[in-house]
Amino acid sequence: MFDVVFYETRNGKCLVKEFLNLSDAKLRAKLVGILEILGEKCNLLREAYSKFIDDGIFEVRGKVGNDISRILFFFYYDGQIVLTNGFVKKTQKIPTKELKLAKKYRKDFIERQGEEL
């Protein structure tokens, strides 16, 4: 069993929680369900629910009707899965800005973990 952790910026902003709160109720329920399974199965969860993207960043995939959404995450020590950002997918490729944001948040998360040691 792994802990699913919501990344928070230094000022306490959590993009994934904000994204989920703004999502349609059915899509939110589906994504939350997939995140629960991710906590149980970890890296054994595969397509169509989860996929490796690039440089240690993965995605959780949710679709209800024509709404396709993604939540990006990475694995961290001590069995943590850190959710960084979520977005509605409108093209075939992951938007570059979303991937860069996930990498930026991963770097910040890891640096802040070092501060706590």
C-alpha positions in Angstrom: 0.0 0.0 0.0 1.3 3.4 -1.0 0.4 6.9 0.3 -1.0 9.2 -2.4 0.2 12.7 -1.5 -1.1 16.0 -2.9 1.8 18.3 -3.8 1.4 21.8 -2.3 3.3 24.9 -3.3 5.2 26.8 -0.6 2.1 29.1 -0.2 -0.2 26.1 0.3 -1.7 26.0 -3.2 -2.7 22.5 -4.4 -3.4 22.3 -8.1 -4.7 18.7 -8.1 -7.3 19.4 -5.4 -8.3 22.6 -7.2 -8.6 20.6 -10.5 -10.7 17.9 -8.9 -13.0 20.4 -7.2 -13.6 22.1 -10.5 -14.2 18.8 -12.4 -17.6 17.3 -13.3 -18.9 15.1 -10.4 -18.7 11.9 -12.6 -15.2 12.6 -13.8 -14.1 13.5 -10.2 -15.5 10.3 -8.9 -13.7 8.3 -11.6 -10.4 10.0 -11.0 -10.6 9.6 -7.2 -11.4 5.9 -7.7 -8.4 5.4 -10.0 -6.2 7.3 -7.5 -7.3 4.8 -4.8 -6.4 1.9 -7.0 -3.1 3.6 -7.7 -2.4 3.7 -4.0 -3.1 -0.1 -3.8 -1.4 -1.2 -7.0 1.3 1.4 -7.4 3.5 0.8 -10.4 1.5 -2.3 -11.3 -1.4 0.0 -12.5 -1.0 0.2 -16.3 -2.8 1.6 -19.4 -5.6 2.5 -19.7 -5.5 3.9 -16.2 -1.9 5.0 -15.8 1.1 5.6 -18.1 4.7 6.6 -18.0 5.2 10.0 -19.7 8.8 11.1 -19.3 11.7 11.5 -16.9 10.0 9.8 -13.9 6.6 11.5 -14.5 3.5 9.4 -14.9 -0.1 10.1 -15.6 -3.4 8.9 -14.2 -6.0 8.9 -17.0 -9.7 9.5 -16.7 -12.4 9.8 -19.3 -16.2 10.4 -19.0 -18.0 10.9 -22.3 -15.8 13.3 -24.3 -14.0 14.7 -21.2 -10.5 13.4 -21.1 -8.5 14.4 -18.0 -5.0 13.6 -16.7 -3.3 14.0 -13.3 0.5 13.9 -13.4 2.5 12.3 -10.6 5.8 10.8 -9.6 7.0 8.1 -7.1 9.0 9.2 -4.0 10.7 7.4 -1.2 8.9 5.7 1.6 6.1 4.5 -0.7 4.8 8.0 -1.6 3.0 8.8 -4.9 3.0 12.6 -5.3 0.3 14.2 -7.4 1.5 17.4 -9.0 -1.1 18.8 -11.4 -4.2 18.0 -13.4 -5.7 19.2 -16.6 -8.2 18.5 -19.3 -6.5 16.9 -22.3 -7.5 18.4 -25.7 -4.8 17.0 -28.0 -3.0 13.7 -28.5 0.1 14.9 -26.8 0.6 15.9 -23.2 0.9 19.8 -23.2 4.6 20.7 -22.7 3.7 23.3 -20.1 1.9 20.7 -17.9 4.9 18.3 -18.1 7.3 21.1 -17.2 5.1 22.1 -14.3 5.1 18.5 -13.0 8.9 18.4 -13.2 9.2 21.8 -11.5 6.9 20.6 -8.7 8.9 17.4 -8.3 12.1 19.3 -8.0 10.6 21.6 -5.4 9.1 18.7 -3.4 12.4 16.8 -3.3 14.3 20.0 -2.3 11.8 20.7 0.5 12.1 17.1 1.8 15.8 17.7 2.2 15.1 20.8 4.3 13.0 18.7 6.7 15.8 16.1 7.3 
